[in-house]
Amino acid sequence: MNTPAATFTAEDRSALIDTVRRFATQAIAPHVPTWEEAGELPRSLHREAADIGLLGLGYPEHLGGTPAPWSARNAMSRTLARHGGSGGVMASLFTHNIGLPPVIAHGTPELQQEVIPPVLRGEKIAALGITEPGGGSDVAALRTTARLEDDHYVIDGEKVFITSGMRCDWITLAVRTDPNAKGANGISMIVVPCDTPGISRSALQKMGWHSSDTAHLRFDGVRVPARYRLGAEGAGFRMIMGNFNGERLAMSAMALGFAEACYDEALAWARQRNTFGAPLIERQVIRHKLMDMQMRIQSTQAWLDAAGERADAGDQGADWVAHVCLLKNHATQAMQFCADTAVQILGAMGYMRGTVSERVYREVKVMMIGGGAEEIMKELAARQWGL
């Protein structure tokens, strides 16, 4: 598929959804328990996803991608979540979607050609390194430093909770290039090859996303050519803030898909599970629970579609940013409600490993925290609206 974003038709979108559904049900869903036990994805899955164009969706053609509007990218995320049923898989398979956008926006053409095409072919893995121990959402407080020595930066510091951190080949790293600057000033972005001497990695154990490797990274005198810096020195904070908007929109689409996955499983269970001589679906209380799930699913879908349409139209000002922040909260709360309700409908079976609802129930909290916690999203939205 090589359709420009401006001419991406309804037929293209339908074909994309069909392709993604087949991939999710055949190449992902049956293998999730095995990957959760392993604690990571096989690299072969990246190549499989690349072969059908999923890794390159939304990227320029000259870098090996397929231009596509947000409506198509959101449809892909939503469908993969609904039919693949694993946030861990999606987090690891698509970490390049948070690691590469700054390279697209601010990297030199030479750097883009070096980094991006192998990632979109599924040969390399790209990640993003922002969060630090004790830092969390306070990006302006980061302490990892990069000092310029001749034509290299020397990096020292730590990053934590890094998705794909154990397997990544490239990491787009937030560093402080001016140690005397305060707050958001003096922060830069540098793309770091992960086989550079001085980088060490430790795997972290989590409540959910078991199939996604997450790491604590340490940088001890890591020397990186200065040409790997993105944009101007000291311009990193604005890059980071802009990158979050796309991440939050994508997470909203994922959350919607996971809410639908829980609804699908709860409905199927209610139809086949008999209690006291009748299927659960004949109980009014169960039907009402399902409708409560649908209310949240439908409202999230409408809001997501509206936000995607505004992004595709180039309307990404302060009001749009506020909506995306609150949409992420609404979508992840819908996911949380649907996961909890589905587990309740499934009863003891919902507590067992192997059900989609149990997995989503474990994964919902990271969706509510990652990309900006609920409290941060509310505060940021309020500021966008001048409150």
C-alpha positions in Angstrom: 0.0 0.0 0.0 1.5 3.3 -1.1 -1.4 5.6 -0.8 -0.6 9.3 0.2 -2.2 10.4 3.4 -4.3 13.0 1.5 -5.8 10.3 -0.8 -6.2 7.5 1.7 -9.8 6.3 0.9 -12.5 4.5 2.8 -11.6 1.4 0.8 -8.0 1.7 1.8 -8.9 1.9 5.4 -11.2 -1.1 5.2 -8.5 -3.2 3.5 -6.0 -2.1 6.2 -8.4 -3.2 9.0 -8.9 -6.6 7.3 -5.2 -7.1 7.0 -4.5 -6.0 10.6 -7.3 -8.3 11.9 -5.9 -11.3 10.2 -2.4 -10.5 11.4 -3.6 -10.0 15.0 -5.7 -13.2 15.1 -3.1 -15.4 13.4 0.3 -14.0 14.2 -0.3 -12.5 17.7 -3.2 -13.8 19.7 -2.3 -17.5 19.7 1.3 -16.7 20.8 0.8 -14.1 23.6 1.0 -16.6 26.5 4.3 -18.0 25.2 5.7 -14.5 24.8 4.5 -13.5 28.2 6.4 -16.4 29.7 9.5 -15.4 27.7 9.2 -11.7 28.8 9.7 -10.4 25.3 8.7 -10.6 21.6 10.6 -12.5 19.0 12.4 -10.2 16.6 10.7 -12.1 13.8 7.4 -10.5 14.6 8.9 -7.1 13.8 9.8 -8.4 10.3 6.4 -10.0 9.8 4.7 -6.7 10.7 7.0 -4.8 8.5 6.4 -7.1 5.5 2.7 -6.2 5.5 3.4 -2.5 6.0 2.3 -2.0 9.6 5.6 -0.7 11.0 5.9 1.9 8.2 2.3 3.2 8.4 2.4 7.0 8.6 6.0 7.4 7.6 7.4 9.0 4.4 7.8 6.8 1.3 11.4 7.8 0.7 12.3 6.3 4.1 10.4 3.1 3.4 7.0 4.0 4.9 3.5 4.5 3.8 2.0 8.0 4.3 -1.4 7.6 6.1 -3.7 9.9 8.1 -4.4 9.6 11.8 -7.7 8.0 11.0 -5.9 5.0 9.5 -3.2 4.8 12.1 -5.8 4.9 14.9 -7.8 2.2 13.1 -4.7 0.0 13.0 -4.0 0.5 16.7 -7.6 -0.1 17.7 -7.9 -3.3 15.6 -4.6 -4.7 16.8 -5.6 -4.1 20.4 -9.1 -5.6 19.9 -8.0 -8.8 18.2 -4.5 -9.2 19.5 -5.5 -8.6 23.1 -2.0 -7.7 24.4 -0.8 -4.2 25.3 2.7 -5.7 25.9 2.9 -6.9 22.3 1.8 -3.5 21.0 4.1 -1.6 23.3 7.2 -3.5 22.1 6.2 -3.9 18.5 5.6 -0.2 18.0 8.1 1.6 20.3 9.5 3.1 17.1 6.4 5.2 16.9 7.6 7.2 19.9 11.3 6.8 19.2 11.4 7.9 15.5 9.0 10.9 15.2 11.7 13.3 16.6 14.2 11.9 14.1 11.6 12.5 11.3 11.0 16.0 12.5 14.5 17.2 13.5 17.1 14.7 12.2 19.3 15.5 9.2 18.5 13.6 6.0 21.7 11.6 6.4 20.7 10.5 10.0 17.1 9.7 8.9 18.5 7.4 6.2 20.8 5.7 8.6 18.3 5.1 11.4 14.7 4.9 10.0 14.6 2.4 7.0 16.1 -0.6 8.9 13.6 0.0 11.7 10.6 0.1 9.3 11.9 -3.1 7.7 11.8 -4.8 11.1 15.6 -5.3 11.1 16.3 -2.9 13.9 14.3 -1.7 17.0 14.0 1.9 18.1 13.1 3.2 21.5 12.6 6.4 23.4 14.5 7.3 26.6 13.0 10.1 28.6 12.0 8.9 32.2 14.6 8.9 34.9 14.7 7.5 38.4 12.9 10.0 40.6 11.8 12.0 37.6 8.6 10.6 36.3 6.5 13.1 34.3 8.8 16.0 35.4 10.8 16.0 32.2 12.4 19.4 33.1 14.1 17.7 36.1 16.1 15.2 34.0 19.8 14.8 35.1 21.4 12.7 32.3 24.1 14.8 30.9 25.8 15.1 27.5 29.0 17.2 27.3 30.6 18.0 24.0 34.2 16.8 23.5 35.5 17.6 20.0 33.0 16.0 17.7 31.4 13.6 20.2 29.0 13.9 23.1 29.9 12.0 26.2 26.8 10.8 28.0 26.4 10.0 31.7 23.2 9.1 33.6 20.3 6.8 33.9 16.9 6.1 32.3 14.2 3.9 33.7 10.9 2.2 32.6 12.2 2.1 29.0 10.0 0.0 26.7 12.1 -2.3 24.5 15.1 -1.1 26.4 16.6 -4.6 26.5 16.3 -5.2 22.8 16.6 -1.7 21.2 19.3 -1.0 18.6 18.7 2.8 18.7 17.3 5.0 21.4 16.3 8.6 21.1 17.6 10.0 24.3 16.7 13.2 26.3 19.9 14.7 27.8 21.0 17.9 29.5 23.6 19.5 27.3 23.8 22.7 29.4 24.5 21.7 33.1 24.0 25.3 34.2 20.5 25.7 32.6 17.5 25.4 34.8 14.3 23.5 34.2 13.3 23.0 30.6 16.2 24.9 29.3 19.4 23.2 28.2 17.7 19.9 27.2 18.6 18.3 23.9 17.7 15.1 22.0 20.4 12.7 20.8 20.0 9.4 18.9 22.2 6.8 20.5 23.3 3.5 18.9 22.7 0.9 21.7 25.8 -1.1 21.0 28.0 1.8 22.0 30.4 1.0 24.9 29.3 2.2 28.3 25.7 1.3 28.1 24.4 -1.3 30.5 20.8 -2.7 30.8 18.8 -4.3 33.5 15.4 -5.9 33.0 12.5 -4.8 35.1 9.5 -6.9 36.3 6.0 -5.5 36.0 2.4 -6.0 36.9 1.4 -6.3 33.2 2.8 -6.0 29.7 4.7 -9.2 30.4 5.5 -9.8 26.8 7.2 -6.3 26.6 10.8 -6.0 27.8 11.3 -3.0 30.0 14.7 -1.8 31.2 16.7 0.4 33.5 19.5 1.8 31.3 22.8 3.3 32.6 25.2 5.4 30.5 28.8 5.6 31.7 31.0 7.8 29.5 29.0 6.8 26.4 30.6 8.6 23.4 28.2 9.4 20.5 29.1 11.4 17.4 27.7 15.0 17.5 26.0 14.4 14.2 23.4 12.2 16.1 22.0 15.2 17.9 18.5 16.2 16.7 18.0 19.8 15.9 19.6 22.6 17.8 21.3 22.2 21.2 18.8 23.1 24.0 15.7 22.6 21.8 14.9 19.2 23.2 12.1 20.0 25.6 9.8 21.3 22.9 10.5 18.2 20.8 9.6 16.0 23.8 6.3 17.8 24.4 5.3 17.6 20.8 6.1 13.9 20.6 3.8 13.2 23.5 0.7 14.3 21.6 1.0 11.6 19.0 1.7 9.0 21.7 -1.4 10.0 23.7 -3.6 9.8 20.6 -2.3 6.4 19.7 -2.7 5.2 23.3 -6.4 6.4 23.2 -6.9 4.2 20.1 -5.3 1.2 21.9 -7.4 1.7 25.0 -10.5 1.7 22.9 -9.5 -1.5 21.2 -8.8 -3.2 24.6 -12.2 -2.0 25.9 -13.8 -3.7 22.9 -11.8 -6.8 23.4 -13.2 -7.1 26.9 -16.7 -6.5 25.7 -16.3 -9.1 23.0 -15.1 -11.7 25.5 -17.8 -10.8 28.1 -20.6 -11.0 25.5 -19.4 -14.4 24.2 -19.2 -15.7 27.7 -22.6 -14.4 28.6 -24.1 -16.1 25.6 -22.6 -19.6 26.3 -22.5 -19.7 30.1 -25.6 -21.2 31.7 -26.6 -20.5 35.2 -29.7 -21.7 37.0 -31.1 -23.1 33.7 -30.5 -20.1 31.4 -27.7 -18.3 29.6 -26.2 -15.3 31.5 -27.3 -13.0 28.7 -30.9 -13.5 29.7 -30.2 -11.9 33.0 -31.1 -8.2 33.0 -28.3 -7.3 35.2 -25.8 -8.8 32.8 -27.3 -7.0 29.8 -27.2 -3.7 31.7 -23.5 -4.3 32.4 -22.8 -4.9 28.7 -24.7 -1.7 27.9 -22.6 0.2 30.4 -19.6 -1.0 28.6 -21.0 0.1 25.2 -21.7 3.6 26.5 -18.1 4.1 27.3 -16.9 2.4 24.1 -19.2 4.5 21.8 -18.3 7.8 23.5 -14.6 7.0 23.3 -14.9 6.1 19.6 -16.7 9.4 18.8 -14.1 11.5 20.6 -11.2 9.6 19.0 -12.7 10.0 15.6 -13.1 13.7 16.2 -9.6 14.2 17.5 -8.1 12.2 14.5 -10.1 14.3 12.0 -8.8 17.5 13.5 -5.2 16.2 13.4 -5.5 15.2 9.8 -6.9 18.6 9.0 -3.8 20.3 10.6 -5.8 21.6 13.6 -3.4 20.8 16.3 -3.4 23.9 18.4 -3.8 24.3 22.2 -7.5 23.3 22.1 -6.7 20.1 20.3 -3.8 19.3 22.7 -6.3 19.7 25.6 -8.8 17.4 24.0 -6.1 14.7 23.4 -5.0 14.9 27.0 -8.6 14.4 28.3 -9.3 11.8 25.6 -6.5 9.7 26.8 -8.0 9.9 30.3 -11.4 9.0 29.1 -10.2 6.2 26.9 -8.1 4.5 29.6 -11.0 4.9 32.1 -13.3 3.2 29.6 -10.7 0.5 29.3 -10.5 0.1 33.0 -14.3 0.0 33.4 -14.7 -2.6 30.6 -11.9 -4.8 32.0 -13.3 -4.8 35.5 -16.8 -5.4 34.2 -15.7 -8.3 31.9 -13.8 -10.0 34.7 -16.9 -9.7 36.9 -19.1 -11.2 34.2 -16.7 -14.1 33.6 -16.5 -14.7 37.3 -13.8 -17.1 38.4 -12.8 -17.7 34.8 -12.1 -14.0 34.5 -9.5 -14.4 37.2 -7.7 -17.1 35.3 -4.6 -16.5 33.2 -5.4 -17.1 29.5 -8.5 -14.9 29.3 -8.1 -11.6 27.5 -10.0 -9.7 30.2 -7.6 -10.9 32.9 -4.6 -9.7 30.8 -6.2 -6.3 30.0 -7.1 -5.9 33.7 -3.4 -6.3 34.6 -2.4 -3.9 31.8 -4.8 -1.0 32.3 -2.8 0.8 35.0 0.2 1.3 32.8 -2.0 2.8 30.1 -3.4 5.2 32.7 0.2 6.2 33.7 2.3 5.9 30.6 2.5 8.9 28.2 1.4 11.1 31.1 -0.5 10.2 34.2 -4.2 11.2 34.6 -3.3 14.1 37.0 -0.7 15.5 34.5 -3.2 15.2 31.7 -5.8 17.2 33.6 -3.4 19.9 34.5 -2.0 20.2 31.0 -5.5 20.4 29.5 -6.4 23.1 32.0 -3.3 25.1 31.1 -4.1 24.8 27.3 -7.5 26.4 28.1 -5.9 29.2 30.2 -7.3 28.0 33.5 
